[in-house]
Amino acid sequence: DEYARLRPVSATELGIKGHDDRWTDFSPAGSDALADSFRSFRTEMARHLDDGDPWRRHSARTVVAWLDERLSEHEAGDHLRDLSHAAGTIQDIRDIFDQMDKQSEEGWADIAVRMEAVGAALESHRVALEAGREQGLAVARRQVLAVLEQLRVMAAEGSSWDALGAEATAAGQDDIARRLDTARPAAKAALGEMIRYLEDTYLPSAPLADGVGEERYLRAADRFLGKAIDLRETYEWGWEEVGRLSAEMEVIAEEVAPGLGLAGCVELLENDDTRAAPSHQAFLTVMQELQDHALDKLSGLHFDVDERIRKVTINLWPPGGALGANYIGPSEDFIRPGSVWYSLDERVQVPLWQEVSTAFHEGFPGHHLQVGTAMLNAANLDRAHRLLIWYSGYGEGWALYAERLMQELDLFEKPEYVLGMLATQMLRACRVVVDIGCHLGYRIPDSSPLMAGEDWGYDQAVRMMEEVALQPRPMAESEVKRYLGWPGQAISYKIGEREIYGVRRREENRLGPDFSLKDFHSRLLNIGEVRLDYLEEALLLSVSNRDAGASGKG
């Protein structure tokens, strides 16, 4: 509740009601107040680290670790360099209106209030960025330019904000529509002021170098993974995965399109009208049908799916943001369902060969099942643990694991979709070598099939994502900008999957014929978000306390 009070935008994203009429104070003072709150609650939660109830110890350990990480980020000044291509305050301000209640008069009133106060929100963010700039914490020039491009789309005619008035009118909210139409020019002017500040004041201070160096990278990677890693070993393992997946993809490509080779097969899949959704809206329909089918097919047989999380919606982000897909969890009361959101490029048709696997990753049985299962486990998990805490190593690791699991369960209807799954695996393997290589200044190994022996840079990274990870050029560029502005996050998918498969193998060996894949998944999902270095211990806790958990103890 205190976090929601201090971070109203985050409260909206989490589906916690009562804060949609306010903006977060993004200024240093606002971040300092949040840090003070974290210190207080850390003291409270630490008292339960030796609690007699194992599930209370579990939540205390998880929450205390999360608070320690947040405080470490604050002390390092990360809140003063919150500017990146893929994720940050600018994107939160832009996208929050799409996540707000548009079904009630109260919800529309909150939207109007927020639109009327956009200028104050942007100003508080500018104060934080200026404090960071003055302390020498400006982000790299490439990230500033990427955000400027997004801001110009937001400020241009025809942006998603321009449509809000018409949406309100269509919902019968004529008074709100008038308020929105009145507020929008001031909101657009505030965007213009942020653009001028970034261009005239911030950009000249932005360093040219994209990489953040070992110290900051290790701290960020530990935060996303919940595990300290050997960077050199991980980098070399990433290259091994690239080689393994390349060989697998060649085999499947021959099955899909005999004689064309991998490159020819991909060109066919990218340009064949019969293998694509004809429009963005048709694509959303196909993805919704895919989610509904997967839920019907796997529920009860491989996963126990509570009725409250059987619905997942498929949506389209407004143009201008980083390309890709992401998931937003259900509200705390499950009235707002979980949702998958796509940001697509300018192509009218959407090739489907990779999107089937991505749908399983973002929706069911990926993030939607993972987030929903933890949120439902109120008997054992602390509320902060269920709603607030997120580790990419665990969460993205599970979602990537879920993609491969669907192949194990024979849920890919065509071999081209299996190739798409391998391509998404390749994307994540390439992320490991590109992210570590670019931020740490490693060389590309002499054994690489392309650019052997070269130093990593933006151009090399884009080429890797385009030619090896098989991403269209716009997506390849967007991906690399994302990695450079979000150090340590991109590696979490593949490393998390690696850890989950490792735990699964050890559980199979430990239990022998008593091992149940369904039971393993249930135990894994019911422990909630945890650091990877605690994953196996937490999983065993769910074994020894299964009966207590079922009775509601804790």
N, C-alpha and C positions, 0 to 999 in steps of 0.2 A: 504493500500500500504506500509506503514511504517512497519507494522508487517510482511508482506511478505518479505520485504527487510532484516529484521533482523532475520527472521526464515524461510529460504528457504525451508527446509524440510517440514515445516508446510504448506508453500505455495503450494508445490506439492500435499500434501494430500488434500488441499482445492480446488485444481484445478485452482489456480491463476497462470497464465502464466508469463514467463520471469525470473524465478529463478531456473530452474531445473539444471543449470550447476554449482550450488554452494551448499556447505554444511552449515548448521547452525553452528555458533560458540557456542558450548555447554559449554564453559569455564565460570568461574565466571564473567569474564569481559564481555562476550557476554550477560549473564543474567542481569548484571548491566545495560548495554546499553538498553536492552529491558525494564527494570523497569523505567529507566529515561524517555523513550518514553511514557510509560503508564502514568506516572505522568503528563507529558505535555498534553496528550490527555484527561486525566481526567479533567484537568482545562478547556479545550475547551468544552467538553461535558457537564460539570456541568452548564455552562451558559444557557443551554437549558432545565434545569429541570423545569423552570417555563414558558416555551414557550407557546404562545397562541394557537398553534396547538396541539391537544391532541395526535396525532400520533408522533409528534416530541418529546413531553414530554415522551411518551412511550419508544421510542428508547433511549432517553437520560437516562432515569431512568434505563433501562436494561443495557446499556453499562457502565454507571458509576458504577453500582453494580458489574458488571463483572470485571472492572478494579480494584476496591477496593479489590476484592477477590484475583486477581493475585498479587497485591502488598502485601497483607497479607501473601500469600504463600512465596513470595520472602523474606520478612523480617524474616519469620520463618526458612529460609534456606532450603526449600523443593527442590530447584534446586540443592542442594549439596548432596542430598540423592536419586537421581533419578535412582533407581536400584530396579527392581521388576520382578517377574515371568511373569506378564501378560502384562504390558504396561510401556513403558519408552523409553529412548534414544536408548538403545541396540536394541529393537524391531523395532524402527523407522529406524535405520541404516540398519538393516537386510532386512526389508520389502519394503523400498522405491522404489527399482528397479522394483518391481511388479506393482507399481502404475504409472510409468512413460510412456511417449509416445513411443510406439514401432511401430508406423505407418509411421513415417517420418524420413528422414535422420537427420534432426536437433534433433529429439527426441533421436535417437540412439547416436548421438554425445554427447548429455548431459549425457546419461548413461555412456559413456566411460570416460568423464571428472570426473564424480562422483566416478567411480570405481578407477580411478587413484589417487583420493584424499581421499580414505577411511581412510588411516592412520592418516591424519590430523584431521578428524572428531572424530575418536576414541581417539586420543590424547587429544583433547579439552575436551572430556567427562571425560577422566581419571583425568585431572587437577581438574575438578569440584568435582569428587568423592574423590580425595585426600584432597582437601580443607575441604570437609565435614568430612572425617575421622579424620583429625587433630583437628576439632572442636567438636569431639564427636558425630557426626551425622551419623555414619555408620548404615546401615540398618541391619536387623536381619540376622543371619547366614543362615537360611533356604532360604531367598531370594537370597543371594549371590550364594549358591550352585545351585539354580534353574537357575540363569543366566549363571553360568559356564557351566551347561549342555547344554544350548541353544548355547552358543558360540562354544562349541566343535562340535556340529552338523554343525554350520556354517563353521567352519574351516576344517571339514572332507572332504574327497573325495566324490564327488557326491552331494554337496550342491546346492542350487538354484543358487548361484553365478556361479558355474561351467557350468551351462546350458546357460548362457547369450551369450557366444561366438557362440554356435551352433544356438541359436535363431537369432543372428545378421546375420549369414551366410544364414539361411533360408529366412531372409528378404531381401537378396541381398546386405547386408552391409559388404562386405568382409574386407574392411579397418578397420571398427569398430571392427569386430570380432578379427582381429589381435591385435588391441589395447587392447581389453578386455583380450585376452589370455596372453598378456604381463603384464598387470596390476594385474591380479588375484594373482600371487604368492606374490606380495608385500602386497596386501589386506589381504591374508590369514596370512602372517607374522604379520601384525598389529593385527589381531585377536589373534594370539599366544601371542603377547606382553600384550594384555589386559587380557588374561587368566592368564598369569604369575603374573601380578600385583594383580589381584583379589585373586589368591591363596596365594601368598607369603606375600603381604603387607596388603591388605584390610581384608581378611577373619579373621586373628588373632584379628582384632579390632571389628569384628561384634558380637553384643550381642546375647546370646542364646534365650532370651525372644522374642516371636513373637508379643505380644500385644504392642500397642503404648500408651495406657493410655487414660484417659478421656479428658484431655485438647486438645491433638492433634486430637483425634477422633472427638470431637465435632466440631472443626474447619473444618476438612475434610468433615464431614457429612453436615455441613451447606453449604459448597462449592458445593457438589454434588446435594443436595436437593434444595438449595435456601430456607431453612426453618430451624429454630431452633426446636429441638425435645426434648421431655422428654425421655431419654434413657430407664429408667426403664419401663415406660408405653409402649414404643414401643417394648421392649423385651417381655413383657407379652402378648401384642397383637400378636406378631409373633407366640408365642406358641398357642394362640387361633386359629390362621389361620392354623397352622399345624394340630390341632385336627379336625377342620371343613373339611379341604381338605381330610384328611385320611378317614373320613366317606363317602364323596362323591366318592372317588376313589374305595372304597370297592363295592359300588353299581354298578358303571360302569364296574368294573372288572367282576362282576357276569354276566353282560350282554354280555361281550366279550367272556368269557370262563367260562361257568357255572360249579360250583363245584370246581374250581381250587383255589379259593381265590386270593387275590391281588398278593401275592408273586408268585404263580404258573402262574397266568396270565402274569405277567411281564416276567417270565422266558420263557414262550411260545413266547411272542412278540419279545424278544431279540434273539431267536434262530430259529424261523420259517423262512426257506428260502423263502417261498412264501410271507412273509411280510417284505422283505428286498430288497434293491437294491443290485444286485450281485457284483457290483464293485464301486469304487469311481467315475469313469466317468459316470456310469449309474445313480448313485445318483445325480450327477450334472444335468443330463438330466431330471430326475424326478422333481427336485426342480425348474428347469426352466419352465417346463410345468405347474407346480403348480402355479407359479407366473403369467404366461401368462393367465391361466384360471381365477385366482382371479381378475386380471385387467379387463378382458372381462366381468366377471359376475357382478362386483360391480360398474364399471364406469358408471356414469350417474344416476344410480338407488339410490345408497347410498353415493357416493362421486363424485364430479366433478374433473376429472383428466385431466389436461392439456396435450396436445400431447407431449410436451417437456419432460415429466416425465413418459411417458407410457412404456419406456424401462428400465428394470433392468436386469443386467447380474449376472450369478451365477459362482463362481470361487473357486479354491482350493489354500489355502496357502501352501507354501513348508513345509516339515516336520520340527519338532524341536521346535515349539512354543507352547504356551498354547492352550489346546484343546477348541473347541467351535466355535461360529460363530459371525461375526460382519459385520457391514454395512459401506460403504464408499460412501459419497454423490457425486452427479454429479459435474462436473466442473462448474464454474460460467457461461460459455457460453452454457452449457448443451451438448457440443460436446462429452465429456466423460460422459457416462450414470452413474447413480447410480449403485452400485454393492454390492452383498452379497458374503462374503468370509467365507469358512469353513476350519477349521483345525481339521482333523479327526484322530482317533487313528489308530492302526496298523491292525485292523480287515479288511479283504477284503470286506466282506458284511457289509452293513450299514442298521440296523433296522430303519424302517420308522415311527413307531408309535408316537414318540415324535417330529420327524423332520417336520411334517406338520405344527404344531403350531409354531415351531421356524421359519419356512419360512415366516409365516404371521407376525411374530414379526420383523424380520430383513428387509423383503422386503415390499410387499404391503399387507395390508394397514398400516403396522407399520412404521419403520424408513423411508422407501423410500417415502411414501406419506407425512409424517410429514416434513422431511427435504426439499423435493422438493417443497411442497406448500409454505413454508416460503421463500425459495429462489426465488420463482416466484412473491412474493408480494413486488416488488420493489416500488410500488406506496406509500406504507405506512411504510415499514421497512428500517431502515438505513442499509447500505451495511455491516458494521461490525456486526450488529445484525443478518443479514441473513446468513453470511458466517462463522463467527468466534465463535459466542457464543453458548455454549452447556451446558445444565443442565441435568444431568442424571435423576433427579427427574421428570422433565417434559418430556424429550425425552424417557427415558426407561419406565417411567410410562405410556406414550401413547402407546408404543409398547406392553407392557404387557396388557394394556387395550384392544388393538386391538386383541389380542389372544382370550380373553373372548368374545369380540364383534363378532368374527366369529362364535362362538357357538350361540349367540343370533340370528345371521342372517342365521343359519342353513347351514354353509359352510363346516362343517366337514362331509365328505362322509361316514365315518365308525365310529362306537362307539369306536374303538381302538384309533382313532385320538382324540376323546373327552378325553379319558383317558390320552393320551399324553399331551393334553392341561392342564389337571388337574395336571399332573406330572410336567410340567414346572411351574405352579403356586406353587406347593409344593416346587420345587427347590428354588423359590424366597422367599417363607416363611421361609424355612430352612436357607437361607442366612441371614435373619434378626436375627434369634437367634444365629447362628454360628458367624456372624461377630461381633455383639455387645458382645456376650458372651466371645469370645476369646480375643478381644481387651480390654474389661473392667474387665475381670476376674470374671464374674458372674458365679454362680452355675447353674447347670442343675436342674430344679424344680423336686420336689419329685413325681409329677404327670406324669413325662415323661415316655413314654412306654419303653425307654431304657436308661441306664446310669443314672438313677434317683439319684439325690443328688451329682453327681460327679462334679468336677471342669472342666471347658473347657480346652482343649489342642488340639494339632494337631491330635492325634489319635482319640479322641472323635469326633472331627469335621469331619474327614474322614468317620468314622463309620456312623455319622448322614447323610452325603451326600449319602453314599452308601445304607444304609438300609431304610432310611425314604424318602430321595429325589430320590431314585431309580436310581442313577447314576452308570455306570460301574466303577470298581475300578480305572482305569487310569484317568477317568474324575473326579471322586470324589477327588483324590489327587491333580489334576491340579486345580480344583475349590478352594480347601482350600488354596493352596499356593497363588492363586490369591487374595483371601480375605485378607490374612495375609499381603500381600505386597501392598494392595490398600485399606486402611481403609476407611470405610464410603461409598464406591461406591456400594457395593453389596446390601445394604439395599434400594437403591434408586428406584429399580424396583417396589417393592411391596408398598412402601410408596407413590411413585408417582401415581401408579394405585389407591390407596386408596383415594388420594386427588382428582383425576379426577372424580371418581365415586361420591365422596361427592359433588363436584361442579355440576355434572350432576343432582343429586337428587334435589339439591336446585333450579336449573334452571327449572326442571320439575314442582316443586311446585310453583315457581314464575309465570311461563307462563301457567300452566294448559293445556287446550286443544290446546293452540297456540304453545306448545312445538313441535319442529321438530328435530328429532335426526340428520338428515342430516345437518340442519342448525347449530345445536350445534357443530358438528364436524368441519364444515367449519370455524366457528368463533374461535374455539379452535386452529385450525391449523394455521390460518392466523395471529395470534398475535405473532408467532415465539417463540423462546426459552425465557422462563421467570422463575424467581424464583417461587417456589411453594407458598411462602407467598404473592405473587403479582398476582397469577393466576386468582383468581375470579374477582379482580378489573380490570385486563386487559381484561378479557372476556366481562365484562359489557361495557368497552370502545368500543369494536368492535360492540356492539349493538347500542350504541348511535351515533356512527359515521359510520354506515354501508353505508349510502348514500354518505357521504363525501369520504369514502374509495373507493367506486365504481367509483366515478368521478375522482379519482386520486389525491385528495387533500393530501398534505403532502409529 
